[in-house]
Amino acid sequence: MARTVRHDEVCVSRAEAKGSRTRKPCPGGVTVLSERQVAEIENAAWFQARWAPYALVDADLSIRAVNKAYERASGHPRDAMVGRPLFEVFPDNPADPDANGVANLAGSLESTFRRGVRNWMGVQRYDIPDRQRPGEFLYKVWMPVNFPISDGRKTVAAVHHVQDITRVVPPPAGRAPLPEPAELRKAADALGRQFPGLPAEAVLGVLTHSHAVVVETLGAPDYRRAEQLARLRLEARAGHPAKDA
């Protein structure tokens, strides 16, 4: 079971840590994001990409900026997120005793800040608050990745990027027998061995999308056809036939 990383375990600026018994300053290489840097990142063309949901997260794990795609994906308007702690906006679903979204995302972000490297989380169930029904949560499954924003050698922020794959991994009680997250990862691992030159997240992304295409086309899931479609698409991307697993 993943260790729960509390909000007060995350490093903050030395000024914020001064006089606090619970908050510790960030180690060397990590600093706090300035308002000028927030504006530069938020106004950058790549951050405003229509198709890519991005949230800019500071070293204290507060949300500093989001783009329109992230607003759509999360179902939350910008004003309800920016300036607030990430896990205050998106806590674990209290109705799910196995919820580990907060622990896993906190661990991934902590790694991104401390090591200054990109951290891919694979397939992650992480329900989100339903703004239409206060107190209720919406079932959601994502493919998240967190990558650092650096200023010289210093990590000043992390960009949290998500892809919503809920339609391919429905709730256990759903009528369509689509793959569970663990099954999807296992199938992607097997498919990835046939394309050793492609990153694991690319293989998983293609397989996930292929399942969605098959369901939308046929009106029902078909594992074999989805994997065949994914294999053809990966062959085109890799530039060579699938290798024997």
Phi, psi and omega in degrees: 000136181292140177289135177285123178264114182284156179300325183281000175270351183274137183291155178226180179293158180296326179295318180290326183285335182299126178085358180260140178269347186246333183262133181251149180289153178295146177289175179304140180099350179239135178220177183267144182282128180276163178298324178297317179294321177301313181298319180297317180290315183298328182269357180291145182299320182295325181289330182270011179308131185295327188268345188251112178288119181234139170232133179266122185243131181277175182295338177267014179061038170257151181277122182259334180197153174218157174257176183298322180297324179289324176300316180294315183294321183273343183072015181242136176287158182307314184296339180273354183242312187296132180090358181249153176300137183306315186275357169278323178285319184235076177281171173293152176288113182295343180276352181251104182294342181260009183301129179225016182298315181297313181299314183289319179291319178299318179295320179295315179294321178299318178297318180299317180290316186286323184260344180068033182229159179292140180229116180263131187262356182073219179264126184226121170283130180206093180295150181236152179301138178271109183291341178279338181226086182309134181093346179260158179236150176261131176295128180216143173232136187229165165242095184266151172218140179239132179226150187280150168250121185247149173236096190069236178266001184261134173275118184255345181193171173232142174258122180263114181245132181232151171235123181280115180242024184303323183294340179267338180233076185288171178302151180307328181275000181297154184285327183276122182283067178274165186294143171287160179307317181295322179293321180296317178297318181296316179295321179293323178298316180295318179292324181297330179293341177275348180225069186297343181275353182259142178295149183302321182292331178292318179296314180297320179297316179294318180295317179299312180295324180295321175299317180296318180298316181296316180297316181292326182282315185264343183080006180202154180287150175212099185303314186297314181293323179297317180290325176296316179297316179298320180297317179297318180293322179289326176297319179294322181288319183282335181081018178204158179295160177297137178276156177295130182291000000 
